[in-house]
Amino acid sequence: MSDVVAEMGPVFLGSRLKRLAERLQGDAAHMAEAAGLPVQPSQMPLLTTLDRHGPLTVGAAVEMLGISQPAVTRILSRLVSLGLVETSRAHRDQRQKTIALTAAGDAVMARVKAVLWPMIASAVADLCGAAPEILLDQVAAIERALAEAPLDRRPGPTILDYSDALAPDFYSINAAWIETMFAMEDSDREVLLAPREKIIAPGGAILFAAVPGLGVVGTCALRKTGEGQFELTKMGVLESARGRKIGEFLLAAAIARARAMGVETLYLLTNARCAPAIHLYEKAGFVHDSWVKETFGARYQRCDVAMLYHAPA
C-alpha cells in the first residue's frame, strides 16, 4: 500500500517523526511493562529531570524539558497519583509549585537505570546500526536550527512568472545544463532566444524559482503544441542551488499551472542521461509513453525518453 507520509518527503517531516516517536514510545512502554515498571515513556523525561536536578519548581521543569506547562502538569498529575512524585503547597502560582520524587519514585528510577535503560540503549544501537549518535547529532542540529528560526520564518523559494527582464535567466539557466550534458540544438536556440514569441504569445507559460539571497535559480516552461496539448520543457536549476529541492518545487508549480490552464495533455521529452530528472518526473506522475516518443520525439536529436503526465487518482 502507498505510504503517503513517507512519499511526501520533507513536507511531512513533522508527521513522519511523530509517527516514528509513537512507534518507539509504544515499544518502550512494552519493555517497561515487561520489566515490571509502572511508568510510561512519556513520563520518563520528568522523572529523570527530578532524579538529576530535583526538587524543582514546575516552571523550572518546563524550561528544562522544553515542553508546555499544560503537558508537564498532565504528566505530573499522573505521577502524583502513582505516588512517585510529591508536590509542595507553598505557592499558589502553579509554576512555582515545588515537585520532587518520593521514596517510591527514587526506587522506580533506580530500577529504570539498572534495567530499562540498558535494554533500550541496546535495542536502539541495534536499530541504528550501532551508531545512534549520528542520528542524535542530526536531531540536535535540527533542534538548534529551529530554535534560531522556526519553519515559518525560514525563506523558501518563490515562483515568478515570465517577464522580458527574466529572459536572460531563461537562456542562461538552460544553456548551462544543455551545454554541459549535450550540445545546443537549433530547436533549443529557437525557444531560448525568443521565449516570448515561441512560448508566451502562443498561450504557454514560463515559471522561475527565486531564492532569497540567490535570486533566480531555476526555470521551467509549458509550451503549447496543440489544442489542450502542452510540452513541459526547458526545466533547469543552477548548480549553485542544487540540493534545495528546487527542481521538485518547480515541477509541482508547473503541473499546478498546467491544471489551472486546463491542459488536457502534458508531456515531456528528455534523455536517459538525465536520470535524476527522470526519477523526479516519475514521482510527480509522468509515465514513459511510446505515443509521445513517436509523435514528438524527433523534435530533439538527444531525445530517447518520452513521458506523459497522468494525474494521481
C-alpha positions in Angstrom: 0.0 0.0 0.0 1.0 3.6 -0.6 2.7 5.3 2.3 1.7 8.9 1.8 3.6 10.3 4.8 6.8 8.8 3.6 6.2 9.7 -0.1 5.7 13.4 0.8 9.3 13.6 2.0 10.3 16.8 3.8 6.8 18.3 3.5 5.5 15.7 6.0 8.7 15.6 8.1 6.9 16.5 11.3 4.2 13.9 10.8 6.7 11.2 10.0 8.8 12.0 13.1 5.7 12.0 15.2 4.7 8.6 13.8 8.2 7.3 14.5 8.1 8.7 18.0 4.8 7.0 18.7 6.2 3.7 17.5 9.3 4.0 19.6 7.4 5.0 22.7 5.0 2.2 22.2 7.8 -0.3 22.1 9.5 1.3 25.1 6.2 1.0 27.0 6.1 -2.7 26.3 9.7 -3.0 27.6 8.8 -1.1 30.8 5.8 -3.3 31.4 7.9 -6.4 30.9 10.4 -5.1 33.5 7.5 -4.6 36.0 7.8 -0.8 36.0 4.6 1.3 36.5 5.7 4.2 34.3 5.1 5.2 30.7 7.8 6.6 28.3 6.1 10.0 28.2 6.6 10.2 32.0 10.2 9.3 32.0 11.7 12.8 31.0 10.1 14.4 34.0 11.1 11.6 36.4 14.6 11.8 35.0 14.8 15.6 35.4 13.7 15.3 39.0 16.1 12.4 39.6 19.0 14.5 38.3 18.1 18.1 39.4 15.1 17.9 41.8 13.4 19.2 43.8 12.3 21.7 41.2 9.5 24.2 40.6 7.1 23.3 37.8 8.4 26.4 35.9 12.0 25.1 36.0 10.9 21.6 34.9 9.0 23.2 31.9 12.1 25.0 30.8 14.4 22.0 31.2 12.1 19.7 29.3 11.2 22.2 26.6 7.5 21.3 26.6 4.4 23.3 27.5 3.3 23.8 31.1 -0.1 22.0 30.5 1.8 19.0 29.2 4.1 18.9 32.3 1.0 19.4 34.6 -0.8 16.4 33.0 2.2 14.2 33.4 2.8 15.5 37.0 -0.8 14.7 37.9 -0.4 11.1 36.9 2.9 10.7 38.6 1.4 12.1 41.9 -1.5 9.7 41.6 1.1 6.8 41.3 2.8 8.0 44.4 6.1 8.6 42.5 6.2 12.4 42.8 5.1 14.8 45.6 4.3 18.5 45.4 4.5 21.3 47.9 1.7 23.7 48.5 3.9 26.7 49.4 2.9 28.7 46.3 -0.4 29.4 44.7 1.3 30.0 41.3 1.3 26.6 39.7 4.6 27.3 38.0 6.2 28.0 41.4 4.9 24.8 43.0 7.8 22.6 44.1 7.9 19.0 42.9 10.2 16.1 44.0 10.5 12.3 43.8 9.0 10.3 46.6 10.8 7.3 48.1 8.8 5.2 45.7 9.9 7.4 42.8 13.5 7.0 43.8 13.1 3.2 43.9 11.5 3.3 40.4 14.3 5.4 39.0 16.9 3.1 40.4 15.3 0.1 38.6 14.8 2.2 35.4 18.6 3.0 35.4 19.6 -0.6 36.2 17.2 -2.5 34.0 15.2 -0.5 31.5 17.7 2.0 30.1 20.3 -0.7 29.3 17.7 -2.7 27.4 16.5 0.4 25.4 20.1 1.5 24.7 21.0 -1.9 23.3 17.8 -2.0 21.2 18.4 1.5 19.8 22.0 0.7 19.0 20.8 -2.4 17.0 18.2 -0.3 15.3 20.6 2.4 14.3 23.4 0.1 13.2 25.4 0.6 16.5 25.7 4.3 15.7 22.8 6.1 17.3 25.0 9.2 18.0 24.8 10.0 14.3 21.1 10.3 14.3 21.1 12.1 17.7 23.6 14.6 16.3 21.2 15.3 13.3 18.3 15.7 15.7 20.3 18.1 17.8 21.2 20.1 14.8 17.6 20.4 13.7 16.6 21.5 17.2 19.2 24.2 17.3 18.2 25.4 13.9 14.6 25.6 14.8 15.4 27.5 18.0 17.2 30.1 15.8 14.4 30.3 13.3 11.2 28.3 13.1 9.9 27.0 9.8 7.6 29.9 9.2 10.4 32.3 9.4 12.7 30.4 7.0 12.6 31.9 3.5 11.9 29.4 0.8 11.8 29.6 -3.0 9.0 31.6 -4.7 7.6 31.3 -8.2 7.9 34.2 -10.6 6.0 34.5 -13.9 7.8 35.4 -17.1 8.8 39.0 -17.8 11.2 40.2 -20.5 13.6 41.1 -17.8 13.9 37.4 -16.9 14.6 36.3 -20.5 18.4 36.3 -19.9 17.9 33.9 -16.9 15.7 31.6 -19.0 18.5 31.4 -21.6 21.5 31.1 -19.2 20.0 28.5 -16.8 19.0 26.2 -19.7 22.2 26.8 -21.7 24.2 25.8 -18.7 22.8 22.3 -18.4 22.3 21.7 -22.1 25.9 22.6 -23.0 27.3 20.6 -20.0 25.5 17.4 -20.9 24.7 17.6 -24.6 25.1 20.1 -27.4 22.8 23.1 -28.1 20.4 22.2 -31.0 18.5 24.6 -33.3 15.3 23.7 -31.6 16.9 24.9 -28.3 18.1 28.2 -29.7 14.7 28.9 -31.3 13.0 28.8 -27.9 15.7 30.2 -25.7 16.4 33.2 -27.9 12.8 34.2 -28.3 10.8 32.9 -25.3 8.0 35.5 -25.6 7.4 34.7 -29.2 7.8 31.0 -29.0 6.2 30.2 -25.7 4.3 33.1 -24.1 2.5 34.5 -27.2 1.0 31.2 -28.4 -0.5 30.6 -24.9 2.2 29.0 -22.9 3.9 29.9 -19.7 7.4 30.2 -18.2 7.9 29.9 -14.5 11.0 30.9 -12.5 12.1 29.8 -9.0 13.8 32.5 -6.9 15.5 32.1 -3.6 16.3 34.9 -1.2 19.9 35.8 -1.3 20.5 33.8 -4.5 18.0 35.3 -6.9 16.5 33.3 -9.8 17.9 29.8 -9.7 15.6 27.7 -11.8 13.1 27.8 -14.6 10.5 25.6 -16.4 8.2 26.2 -19.4 4.9 25.0 -20.6 4.9 25.2 -24.4 1.6 24.9 -26.3 1.9 22.4 -29.2 -1.8 21.8 -29.9 -5.3 22.4 -28.6 -5.2 21.5 -24.9 -1.7 20.0 -25.5 1.5 21.2 -23.9 5.1 20.2 -23.6 6.8 20.6 -20.2 10.2 21.9 -21.4 13.3 23.8 -20.7 13.5 22.9 -17.0 16.8 23.7 -15.3 18.3 24.6 -12.0 21.6 26.4 -11.4 24.4 24.2 -10.0 24.7 26.6 -7.1 21.1 25.8 -6.0 21.3 22.0 -6.2 20.2 20.2 -3.1 17.5 22.6 -2.2 14.7 20.6 -3.9 14.2 23.5 -6.4 13.5 21.0 -9.3 10.8 19.3 -7.3 9.4 22.7 -6.3 9.4 24.0 -9.9 7.9 20.8 -11.3 5.0 20.9 -8.8 4.3 24.5 -9.7 4.4 23.8 -13.4 1.9 20.9 -13.0 -0.4 23.1 -10.9 -0.2 25.8 -13.6 -1.0 23.3 -16.3 -4.1 22.2 -14.4 -5.1 25.9 -13.9 -4.7 26.4 -17.7 -7.0 23.5 -18.5 -4.2 21.4 -20.1 -5.5 18.1 -21.3 -2.3 16.5 -22.5 1.0 17.3 -20.8 4.2 15.5 -22.0 7.9 15.9 -21.9 11.0 14.8 -23.9 14.3 14.1 -22.3 17.3 11.8 -22.4 18.2 8.7 -20.3 21.4 10.5 -19.1 19.1 12.8 -17.1 18.4 10.0 -14.6 17.7 12.2 -11.5 15.3 14.3 -13.5 13.5 11.3 -14.9 13.1 9.9 -11.4 11.6 13.3 -10.3 9.2 13.1 -13.2 8.1 9.6 -12.4 7.5 10.6 -8.7 5.3 13.5 -10.0 3.1 11.3 -12.1 4.8 11.1 -15.5 5.0 7.7 -17.2 7.0 6.5 -20.2 4.9 6.7 -23.3 5.6 5.3 -26.8 2.9 7.5 -28.4 4.7 10.7 -27.2 8.0 9.3 -28.4 6.7 8.6 -31.9 4.7 11.8 -32.2 7.1 14.4 -30.7 10.5 12.6 -30.2 12.0 13.9 -33.5 12.0 17.4 -32.1 15.3 16.9 -30.4 18.2 14.8 -31.6 19.1 13.9 -27.9 15.6 12.7 -27.1 15.4 9.0 -26.2 12.9 9.2 -23.4 9.3 10.5 -23.7 6.8 10.7 -20.9 3.1 11.6 -20.5 1.6 13.0 -17.3 -1.1 11.1 -15.5 -2.8 12.9 -12.7 -2.9 10.9 -9.5 -6.3 9.2 -8.9 
